[in-house]
Amino acid sequence: MKTMKIAMFTSWQVRCGIADYASELVGGLRGLPKTEVDVVAYDREVHPGRLREWGEALNSGQVAHIQHEYSFFGYLLPWRNQFGPLVSQIQRPLVITRHVSFDGPLTVPGRGVKHAIRQVKWAMYNRWLGPYARQLNKETFDIAQRIIVLSGRLRDHLAARGVDPGKIRVIPGGAPAVTPAAGGDAVRARYGWGRKRVIGQFGYLAPPKGHALALEALARLPEDHVLLIAGGPRLRSPPPVSGRDRGAHRGAGSGRARPDHWFSAGR
């Protein structure tokens, strides 16, 4: 049995959910017999001059694998999207894992001018720019021999944009082994929660994660309910998470961030 060598482009060793996903995936693949993985690392910074270099590096394996998120390649606008220069250099069978979709209704909660602008952009992509969105997705993903998505919803979005459904495989995101619960009393003592009911939420601090919605829900629950968010901000200057006064004072953050990074009370 010959050794299978995979070259994978992904965000790597940075504060990014895809980087965490890829780290677990690479570790699992390297644990298989006769399987090697070369990581072509992306640091989530802008490097337009290096895209062709990274594409050439993906030829080091028998299979090239790209962890795809639109922001890695300049987002969606044709004059900003830089996926083409990278993929044009690849001369190996290609697998793309698609992590993000902009199809369907906007489900990120919010209010104010910025949220209104986000809604307009979302509507433009899904309605008025439908032909362009179809072309963009076909050109991005149909070049791959296999496309991996993490849910049936993402599969259906690609198929609706004209991508060959026969290429698409649904492989749900994995979850780490659950370790026995421990330290609960110390956490309760740290925040003075006693025997209150603790609601847990995890994930980087970002609008799509729904932290603001969690705070609004908390404000409608009895006072003996509190919210613990495990994780930390991905961005250097994370956006504040606004919530009602009644909910915000009943929350706490843990992980790689100070609690004052997490909640900005406001009505």
Order of alpha helices (4+ residues) and beta strands (2+ residues): beta-alpha-beta-alpha-beta-alpha-beta-alpha-alpha-beta-alpha-beta-alpha-beta-alpha-beta-beta-alpha-beta-beta
